[in-house]
Amino acid sequence: MSSPLIYDPDRLTELRDRSLDRATIFSIAVPKKVTSDVDFSSHLRTVIQRTYGESPDHYTDEIHQLNRARQDALRGSAGSDVTARDLLYKYFGQLELLELRFPELRVPFPWNDAFTHVKISQLSLAYEKASVIFNIGATLSSLAASSPRSSPEGLKRAFHSFRCAAGMFTYINDNFLHAPSTDLSREVVKVLVGLMSAQAIEVFIETMGPSAGVAKGAGLRAKLCMQASTAYANVVEEVKEWVTKSPTLGDLGDGTNRSSHFRSTATVPQVKAKYFASLAQYNRSLADSTALKYGEALARLNIAEASAKEALRLANAFAASFLTSSSASSLAPDSPVTLIELNKTHLGVVTNAKNKAQKDNDIVYNEVVPSEASLAPIDKGKDVAEPIAIHDVYATPDVQKIVGPDLFIKLVPLSVHESASMYSEEKAKVVRGEVERSDLADGELAAALEYMGLPASLERYRAGPSGQASLSDVPPQVRGWSEQLRRDEAQGRVEDSIRRLQQLKDNVTRQLDSVSQGLDQESRECEAMRVRFGHLWEQVPAAGLTRSYRLDLRSHKDSLEQASNSDAQALGLWDSVKNDVALLCDPLGQALERAFVEAVGSASGSSQANLLDDPAADEEEEKEIKKHVTSISDKLSKLNKIKKERHDVLKDLKERVQGDDISHLLILNRKGSAALEPSLFATELDKFRAHQTRITATLQHQQSTLSEISADVKVISEGKKAREMQGRWGEAERNKRDLVTRLGYAAQTAGEVRTALQKGLQFYSDLSELVEGLNNQVRSYLQQRGSERSQMASSASVKQRLEAPSSTASPSLDRQFGAMDLGSRGASTPSWASTTSPAPPSASSHYSSPPSPAPPSVPSYPQQGYLLPPPAAPSPYSNFPSSGAFSTTPAPQPPAPPSR
């Protein structure tokens, strides 16, 4: 008895990654058709001589190049698949151009069936084209199957090649209905399209990498795996259906039965269908486990295990029949072993995961495991491997370069191009004329309806006086403003921003005043010492040292003054709208609704009942109004249908004109007289006569319908009741419109003020930092100067005492200066110089003094460039002055709010 499987997360991840890597060991490539040599020379020379009337000798090189292109593409492709693909691209491109000029060309083209190997020859160029396209698809499938999947570039090439191959086979299926051979039949080609698309999906799954099997991204991978499973299952069903319905299932001529051939070919897709179905359920179980749906995850693991077992059984059956199958030659010898190992490994991964989930559910979660029928099917998602159409392939510059120029371009005369241009201009005239008529009719319709006030006035007549109350509903636009303002206020009230703004401004003002007072006080103290000690005072005057400080101080004060002006502007705007903003910011919205009710109600309340009115007459008039309103409504619907029909006809005319190409007719008639061209053009332009007639009919119907509507509107508008109703409605709408305009202005202005305040807060915050930096520098400067002054005062006092006998200074002069209020004297320390700092350096005095150690030169006190903060982002409200509420230039006056 084998030991039970032990759940090891690391081992499980390794096995899962191995299974995902091994899933793309091999793909199925389509076998190519085989042909023999064909010589175009004699046939083309005959056609050139007979149809174009030119000497075939002039096109000997072109004919030789065409023969060489066929040989290279269909017999000389022994190199790589890329080279073979490019040669086939070139030959098919030249075949397309050849058919445009020689549609009557008849050349025997022999081709062997890719599956039955039966040789079939036909004279049709269409048969040659279909066979070449088949080989292009087969070559692309081979290129995709052989591309290395270990690199992103190889995966990209394989994915693109499979999609292109599917597009080639799709083109055959759509354009060649009567297939002369089995490989070109619609049933076989349809199978090939499905197979290429399924393999493209498989490659796309590979691009997600092995790590995509973990819980992250498991939901997306489950969708893709289910998409691949469905695609492979469809291939299997199509093969079975064709093999069952085919009336000729006999021997293929080489001892191989067609039925067994296609059944064995379908075995690999059948295995992969089950494998990807299991992988889809497994990945979905990972997603369910992440979503805490443990019961569903266990159920899906049970389904995944059943599908994995079925896939392994089919893989073993394929291995048993591989050597005897006719498809064995198209697959690698180790394909059966690879397929078995892949499914065996995957089965082990799923079984381990199921056992672990079962154990966890029994012990921990105890969730009910739903049945398979009750589980939601896995969504396949959007198709990720749409076939690339042949037209898209040939539209790329690379393929156009491979095809090269038309070999027989000289056979198209210039007169044909000129005639085609003349015909295009005639078509353009037709389209321009109809567009002008349609646009004119649309303009007349819009102008007539606007003049009559339709269809808005119909709603008034339908609702009557009682319906006027519907105007009191708050418009969605106003509710949007209200919600936005409430959100803005929740994040920060404007009033709070104004208070913070004032606090920041006051702080900046205090700091600037402190700096100014400190510099002035220091200057007075220095000069007081100079007066006291005379020539003995050597401290450098403060004016030169503080020049940069005072420049910065003046700059900051100017900025502060300009900002204050902007503050006043913003506050003025806010004062003008804050009441309306409070109305919009009402939490319950009752005040806003009441405002609209009052605005609309003031109009309805202004009308007074007339005692002379006849109730019976009024009732009769109301019935007449409703009758005409119903008639007008029906006719408006008719007008919309007429307009839509006219536009549809015009659109169809443009499409037909754009798709109309008579180049082939011009080539066939190029030998005719120039006088035949007008008749040919007229005949071809008659194709569009029906569209012109239909547009004319819509114009006539529109005109008659508008006349009927005008008559009905005239009858309604002449009634007394209708005039009164229109007057009340008009006044109510004006009142509502004025209120909406006022609230809109308030909402817009509030947003502008909020933005401006944010700019102001940022400005004052930046300015505060700059001023604080200036304050710190000035404080350091003042401390240094104070310390220096104390030392110099002590030294000057000593010198003054030593020179006292010879002093000529009048003692009364000292007393006079001492009586002046010049601040602190001598060695007194300023009040702001609270900390001790190194003695500041001083400049050399020009006064003579006793020898003393030379002090260092005056330091350059560091200065910073005080710049205004950068401009903020533009305001979301465009009506706010462009200068901004906090710009440094005077802003224009705000627009006056609308009258309330």
PEMOGI-V869692 format. One line per field, one symbol per residue. ss: DSSP state (H for helix, E for strand, L for the rest). A space follows every 10 residues. Layout:
BEGIN
ss=???
END
This chain:
BEGIN
ss=LLLLLLLLHH HHHHHHHHHH HHLLLLLLLL LLLEELLLLL HHHHHHHHHH HHLLLHHHHH HHHHHHHHHH HHHHLLLLLL HHHHHHHHHH HHHHHHHHHH HLLLLLLLEE EELLLLLLEE EELLHHHHHH HHHHHHHHHH HHHHHHLLLL LHHHHHHHHH HHHHHHHHHH HHHHHLLLLL LHHHLHHHHH HHHHHHHHHH HHHHHHHLLH HHHLLLLHHH HHHHHHHHHH HHHHHHHHHH HHHHHLLLLL ELLLLLEHHH HHHHHHHHHH HHHHHHHHHH HHHHHHHHHH LLLHHHHHHH HHHHHHHHHH HHHHHHHHHH HHLLLLLHHH LLLLHHHHHH HHHHHHHHHH HHHHHHHHHH HHHHHLLLLL LLLLLLLLLL LLLLLLLLLH HHHHLLHHHH HHHLLLLLHH HLLHHHHHHH HHHHHHHHHH HHHHHHHHHH HHHHHHHHHH HHLLLHHHHH HHHLHHHHHH HHLLLHHHHH HHHHHHHHHH HLLHHHHHHH HHHHHHHHHH HHHHHHHHHH HHHHHHHHHH HHHHHHLLLL LHHHHLHHHH HHHHHHHHHH HHHHHHHHHH HHHHHHHHHH HHHHLLLLLH HHHHHHHHHH HHHHHLLLLL LLLLHHHHHH HHHHHHHHHH HHHHHHHHHH HHHHHHHHHH HHHHHHHHHL LLHHHHHHLL LLLLHHHHHH HHHHHHHHHH HHHHHHHHHH HHHHHHHHHH HHHHHHHLLH HHHHHHHHHH HHHHHHHHHH HHHHHHHHHH HHHHHHHHHH HHHHHHHHHH HHHHHHHHHH HHHHHHHHHH HHHHHHHHHH HHLLLLLLLL HHHHHHHHLL LLLLLLLLLL LLLLLLLLLL LLLLLLLLLL LLLLLLLLLL LLLLLLLLLL LLLLLLLLLL LLLLLLLLLL LLLLLLLLLL
END
